[in-house]
Amino acid sequence: MEKLEGSSLVEYLNRRLHPVKVTVNLLARELELASGDSVTLSKEDVISIINALDIFIEDYDRVTKLPAEKKERRFVDVTKKAPAVNSKATVR
């Protein structure tokens, strides 16, 4: 893939940014609908959020030619139960 510069880079990133914007709107809507201090998301929603952000990060790294350090990459194993970060947060 050729390195994009200037306006073509901006257009490319704007196109790739759309799923991230949708993700932010989903999270904002869930916060508005939440009652109390907890927000409930389905496992599928959480996986979709992670995938949308991962795709944007990978595309950005590819276009800007920034090598992703293997040490810094974090993968989510959806087969294991995640440790509780906040006792008030719940995932359905």
N, C-alpha and C positions, 0 to 999 in steps of 0.2 A: 504494500500500500504506500502510495506516495505521501510525503509529509504535506499537510495542508497549512496554508498560511493566510493571513489577512481575513478578508470577508468570507472566503470559502471555509475557513476554520470556524468562524462565527456561525455560519449557516449550518455546518455539520453538527456543531455542539447544540445549537438551538433545536435541531431535529431530534437529537438524542436526549435532550433535556425534557421533552414532553412526558415520558413515563415517570420521571422524577416529580414533575409538577402534579401529575395525577396521584402519585403516592402521597405527596404532601397534602393534597386536598382530601384524600381518604382519611388520613390521620387527623386532620382538622375536624372533619365531620364526626369521626368517632369521639373526639374530645368533647364536641358540642353535645352529642347524644348521651354521653356518659353521666351517670348519676353518682355523686359521691366522689371519692378520691381514686377510684379504680376505673380502668378502661379495659374492656373485654374485646379481644380480637380472636377470630378463628385461626387455627393453625395454617390453613390455606392462605389467609390474608397475610400473615406474617411471612410465609414463604414467598408470596408474590412481592411483598415489599423488599425483602432481601434480594430477590432476583432483579427487580427493577434497578435498585441501587448498584448491584454488582455489574450489570450490563453497562450502565453509564460509566462507572469507574474503569472498566476494561476498555471501553471505546475511547475514553479520554486518554488513558495511558497509551493506547495503540497510536492514536493520532499525534500526541505530543512526544512520542518516542521515549517516554519515561519508563525505564525498566522497573517492573514490580519485583520487589525483593520477596523471595520465597518465605523469609522469616516473618515478614509483615503481613502476608496473606492469611486471612482467617476464614476458615470454612465452617459452615454449620452442619453438624450431623443431625439430621431431622429424625433419626431413629432413636436417639438418646434424649432423655428428658433433661431439659436445661435447668441449671441450678437457679434457685430463686434469688433474684437480685433485690427485689423489693417485696416484702411480705404482703403489701396491699395490692400489688399488680397481679392480675389473673389473666390467663390465656385459656380460652375455651377449646 
